[in-house]
Amino acid sequence: MAVLRVGCPMWAHPPWVGRFLSPGNRGRELEEYARWCNAVEGNTTFYAVPSERTIARWVEQAPVDFRFAFKVPRSITHELRLRGEAAIRALGEFLDAIEPLGERIGPVQLQLPPSFGPESAPTLRSFVARLPVGYRWMVELRHPGFFDGGPAHRAVDGLLRDAGVGRVVLDTRPLYAAPPQTDAAVEERRTKPKLPVLTDVVGATPIVRVIGADDPDMTADGLLAWVAPVAGWIAEGRTPYLFVHQPENLESPRLARLIHAEVAAAVSDLAPLATPLPVVPATEVLGQDSLF
């Protein structure tokens, strides 16, 4: 069956407890999250390489058909800026750390800072040429010079296409569609650039990150714009990943399932998501006998 991977930036979020995650289940959130979504963006690895013990816990909780779309640690992309043997060595250490997850490893993302511009293209070319085989690689570029249709834009698309590396699609249109209503939305605008949405070089596993608004309905409208493109990618034999962000991520699991259902209505052979178990509010966990 055709597959669409949907998910959120994380699998554990305090506001989800009592709605998408059961009360009193701390430490096993991934197991429950995997009943709502079939992928996760894996932001945690952007900040640190997980320990062997942590990876073992993820292996135990995540079903084999779940996918982690990990980000390479920022020490490689933002501090070393892909330069030299130190970056290659650090990448190898990261891949060795996540290796026990096996087939649960989805596309691996290199999220580059906005300051990584056209002058750094030779560094990107050198690094991409040394990427280990056996992984699906994706690069997220944020410098405007890679989005203007100019020589640098065309050149980077060519080098990624030749290497079989896709470009992550960052769609911030919903975020900028209305004035921010919360501090979280203000912060999202500070860290998420307003750039054109490009889909020319997405590879075999397209990743779309939709950055939503405070209003979940506005976020949903932004997601619905992706139904036709995602269905088209599936028809071409690709396996898309669509991740839902909100400033406070209050409704992200529900919205992820919403977009999957909408694509399923357009793609008859789309593999279904798991049926989530009902979350029992803490007030209902206590049996009647406990009242006496």
Secondary structure, DSSP 8 states (H G I E B T S, - for coil): -B--EEEES-S--GGGBTTTB-TT-TT-HHHHHHHH-SEE--THHHH----HHHHHHHHHHS-TT-EE--B--HIIIIISTT-HHHHHHHHHHHHHHHGGGGGGB--EEEE--TT--GGGHHHHHHHHHT--TTS-EEEE---GGGSSSSHHHHHHHHHHHHHT-EE-EEE-TTTTSS---SHHHHHHHHHS-------SS--SS-EEEEE--SSHHHHHHHHHTTHHHHHHHHHTT---EEEEE-SS-SSHHHHHHHHHHHHHHH-TTB-----------HHHHS-GGGG-
